[in-house]
Amino acid sequence: MPHLSEMEGIKKALDFATEAEKVSAKFYELLGEACENIGIKTQLIKLEQAEIEHLKKIEFLGERFKNK
């Protein structure tokens, strides 16, 4: 039973991380759309892209976890 509990904990952590990255990426996207300063807008786009990359990595880990 402890193994099952540990697996459920890992799944919940991955689900939480996935949602957090989606929210962060959307936040930077919306903020960038509202921003008129090109320098700041550029930085917000980079932050959004970084969050999307983090999301891809978490999704990859989630897929690897499912296959075990």
N, C-alpha and C positions, 0 to 999 in steps of 0.2 A: 503493500500500500504506500509506503513512503516514496517509492519510485514514481508512482502515478501522481502523487501530490506534487512532486518536484517537476514532472513533465507539465502538469497543469499550470504551475507557477511560471515556467519558461514560456508557455504559450500566452499566458496573460501579459507577461512582460513584453513579448514581441508584438502583441496586439496593441498594447499601450504605446509602444515606441512608434509603431506604424501610424497610429492616429496623431501622435504628437508631431511627427514629421510632416504629415499632410496639413495639419493646422498651421505649422510654422511656414511652410511653403506658400500656402494661401494668404497668410498674413503679409508676407513680403511682397507677394504679387499685388494685393490690394493697395498696400502702402505705396508701391512703385507706380501704380496707375494714378494715384492721387497726387503724386509728387511732380513738381514742375522743374526742380533743380536737376539739371542733367548729371552732375557729379554724384549727387545723392541717389538719383534714379539708377545710375549705373551700379552703384554699390548694392542697392536693394535687389537688382536683377542677379548679381553675383551671389547674394545671400540666398535668394530663392533657388537658384541652380544648385547651390551646396545642399540645401535641404532636400531637393529632389534626388540628388546623388545619395544622401544618407538614407532616404526612403528605399531606393533601389537596393542598397546593401542590406537593409533590414529585411526587405522582402526576400532577398536571396537567402539570408540566414533562416528565415521562416520556412522556405521551401526545403532547405537542407534538413531542418529540424523535423519536418513532416515525414521525410523519407527515412527516418531512423526508427 
